[in-house]
Each structure stands twice: as structure tokens, then as C-alpha cells.
């Protein structure tokens, strides 16, 4: 960590002002106009903070945040091992205890992977693992639950469920195909007999999400030569106050862009250092599930319209959302533009572009009820995603109602302030003649609906670099 002398020496000092700026036409307003070269403008942070707003400090009452999230009760599941293949009356399914707690004898299950005729009399001729239109084997098999065993009846963590296959048949000859662990079973109906007793309730507990609030601070200031006697005048700035303003602006921009990178790359961490906590808020990359459904590689293939339609369809099938935002590294954005430019389904969204002060494209015609907005995010180049993209669920609707809560929200336990409050500079009472200040804040990232966010990697690299 830098000591005081090193920090002071690094402040905006006389030696950093070119002699030409100090002597040439400094009294002319024309020459006092200055511009700032920005390397990468804000994108991800800008959209998320402006779309969903921020969580105010009054609502953040701890440094470790825990907040609940409920999942819809699952209707589909897979067997823990392949079924036995006995007669129609007592086929056994081994499922997890959680699935077993949901099932009861009034339920019907549809099996994705076994097909039957309208009426099954002979399992050998009326059932198959592939559709046979000519033979009339077309419908997915249904079965009805006969009984549900006690928890752990199938071994620790598992329940045995007895079903009758080929519903609505009460019996059939020969052996039905086994239900394998790759076949999805879906609760497709609940039919209860008259005067039946009430079934035990099924409660699915919420899961608790967590992140921490981190402290971020960054110093800025000017040296003694720019404070004593009101410093010096240049055509960029006159006197101490204006030079301090330049230093503040540079620090603010550095801080804001660092927060954006932290929001993307942060790794949730609680560390005890000498009895004091150092907290780091977890970010977007950490939050995206690391499996093949959510981290998808194009393997250098062109992002054609057809391929992107398939990719987006997959994401919506997994996430079941109405709005996705693609934040793309510059190489990935170039590859996509090369495929989509001049196509009617690739349009600049003027309303969003104006609102966010970013160029926002909207992809249409993806064969699903979903809006896909695309933004080039140069900041991703800094974290190795120049040819990658983050596809984030930023829908504002939940059950078709607009919500004030978003899947991501910046929260400020302490909004960034310009300190110190009670004096012009730190160490001013210790003989320091310059101005030494800092930006100080405490922030976090609220993260929700983890399974609805994606990362797309390995867009093809441009092959046009040779022309320049």
C-alpha cells in the first residue's frame, strides 16, 4: 500500500503541467476549452442502473445481504435410475425424496421418450421408444401414480413410487419399455375420485441468496504548488478550485469505471484481516451458472441468423423470460453485425438508444415471445470477453406485471461522497499544504434469478485485419 509521501507525490502537481499550457494564450476563453479522451464508455452499469434504479442506503441495513427467492414448483423430473420392467400393475420408479414429496395417487405422468397407441393391449406391439405413424404409435405414454413410498424407501435420499403404465389401460400383455434416466416425466394432470381425502400439502421452501457490501475509496487532490496563493492559472484552468475540479473529474471517472468492472468480475468474499473485515461483492460472471445450458460456445462458427435464432430459442426455453440483453465484446459485436447488417430484423432501437445514450440494436423474428436487445460493451474486452457476450435477463415484468425490482440492482449502503466533509483536505492539521481528498462509497450488487442469465463464448475472430 502506498505511503503518504508516495500518494502526495502522485497528486496533480506542477510538474504535470506542460510549460506551453502555462504560458500560451492562457487568458483566452477559446483555449480554456478542454476535452477528455475516454477509453471505454459505461455500458453494462449504465443500462442496469438506469433500467432498474438503485437500492437506497436506507434499505440496506447490514453488510451481508440475504434475501429470499422462490422457484415455481417443478412439474417435470427425471428418474434416479431406470425403472424396472414388470407388468402394468407395479412398475417402480426411484425418485428423489423431494420429487416423492410432491407426488400423490391422483396424479398422471407423461413420459417424453415412450410412445403408445390410443389403447394399449400388447406392450410389444402398442408401445415403442420412437414414434411410428404408420402403426399408430404416436401419443406420449401416460401413467398414473398408484402409491408413494415413505422418504428413503429407495435408499437414503430416495423414494419408491409405484405407477401403472400405459394409462388409461388397466392391464396389458407383455413388458413395457423401461423408463430411463434420460426421459423427462411431467405431471400432466390431477384427477381425484369423489369423496377422496385431502392429500398432504407440499411446501417448497425458498432459497436464500446472498451478497456483501464492499467499501470502495479512491484518493485525488492537488499539491502545494497549486494551492498556495491560489496556485497558478493555465488555459485549462484558473486557480486552485478549477485544478482540483479536474483532478476530481478524473478520479470520479476512474472510480465509476472500476465499479463497473467490479460489478462484472467481483468474487463474493468475506476476509478477516487483522480483526477487520474486507468484503468484496460478487459480480455478474460469478453469478452465471457454469454449465452447458448457461455457458455456450460458438466454437468460432459464424453467428448467422439461423444459429442465433437457435441460440436465443435455447436460452428462452431454459429461462422462460421475455427480455434478454446481449452485452458484447467488440469482436463479438463485429461478427454479429457482419451477419445481421442490412437485414430488416436487425434495427437500431431509437427510443432505447436515446434513453441510454448507447447504440442499442433490437433483434426481431426469433420465433419466441422475447425481445433481444444488443449493446456493444467495450469493457468486456478488459476481462477477456472481446469475442464473447453476456446475455442477461433484464425483463421488467413478473407474471406480466411490471415490477420495480430487477434481476440486478446496484445498492448503496453509502452513496459515493467527496470527503472529508469538515475540512478542505486530509492531513491539513499536520502541515500538509496541498489538498488531499477521496471519493468514498459502500456498494453491492443485488443478484436474482441465477438460472436466467447466460454467457456466450468464442464468436469468430475477424479475418479482415490484414486490410489495415
NORWOZI-V229853 format. One record per helix or strand. SS is the DSSP state (alpha for helix, beta for strand). FROM is the first residue (numbers start at 1). TO is the last residue. If there is no record, write none. Layout:
# NORWOZI-V229853
ss = [SS SS]
from = [FROM FROM]
to = [TO TO]
This chain:
# NORWOZI-V229853
ss = [alpha beta alpha alpha alpha alpha beta alpha beta beta beta beta alpha beta beta alpha beta beta beta beta beta beta beta beta beta alpha alpha beta beta alpha beta beta alpha beta alpha beta alpha beta alpha beta beta alpha beta beta beta beta alpha beta alpha beta alpha]
from = [4 12 14 19 29 44 54 57 64 76 81 91 97 107 122 123 127 132 137 139 158 173 184 207 214 224 228 233 238 239 269 276 284 295 305 323 330 346 350 360 371 378 389 397 401 408 428 435 450 454 465]
to = [9 12 16 23 32 52 55 59 69 77 81 96 102 116 122 126 128 132 137 148 164 173 190 212 222 226 230 233 238 265 273 280 287 297 319 328 340 348 356 363 376 383 393 398 402 419 430 447 452 457 467]
